[in-house]
Amino acid sequence: MIGLAEQKEEPDWRSQDTGRHLQAVEEKQGSGRQSSSQHKLTRFINYAFVIVESLILFRIFLKVFGSNPENAFVAMIYRLTDPFVSPFLSAFNLRPTRFGLGVIEFGAILAIAFFVLLNYAITKLIGILASRP
């Protein structure tokens, strides 16, 4: 019976291991919350860029197919996309190229490429900053 008493005094390795396991699970859940907020922020940024890029792409199609700029809907699309496209039209002195009734606006194409790259850079930066301790 003396041997049994000595065994009870020794710490049980299984309870220590369980405590470490619970601590590890809690840490993973905490980091899961961070990655969830990171994921939400990244999704929001992606959606915002997709909306801008889609409007610019729609502008390109309207210009290529020679839509009437006096139409209310077409004018609205042009007004919405002007702030995003005009820096590229004026910075590189890119003049629209006419063919038939349509126009190819190289500034708008360049704007889409810029916003795709900017979206990629921002989401990668968020991933890098979120992974830092």
C-alpha positions, 0 to 999 in steps of 0.5 A, a space after each residue: 500500500 505504500 507504493 500506491 500512496 507514492 504513485 498518487 503523490 506523483 503528478 499525472 502526466 495525462 492531466 498535464 498533457 490535456 491542459 497543454 492540448 486545451 491551451 493549444 486549442 484556445 490559441 488556434 481558436 483565437 488565431 481563427 478569429 483573426 484570420 476570419 476578420 482578415 478574410 472578411 476584410 480581404 473579401 470586402 476589398 475584393 468586392 470593391 475592386 470587382 465593382 470598379 473593374 466591372 464598371 470600367 469594363 462596361 465603359 469599354 464595351 459601351 465605347 467599343 460598340 459606339 453607344 450614345 453618350 447622351 443616353 442617361 444610362 450611358 452618361 451615368 456609367 461614364 460619370 461613375 468611371 471618369 474618376 478612375 479612368 481620367 488619370 490614365 487618359 491624361 497621364 499618358 496622353 492616350 487618345 481614343 482610337 476610333 474605328 467605325 462608330 466605336 472607340 477604343 479607350 486605352 486609358 480605360 484598359 490601363 486603368 483595369 490593369 492598374 486596379 487588378 494589380 492594386 487589388 492583388 498588392 493590397 490583399 497580399 499586404 493584408 496577408 503579410 501583416 496579419 501573419 506577423 506576430 
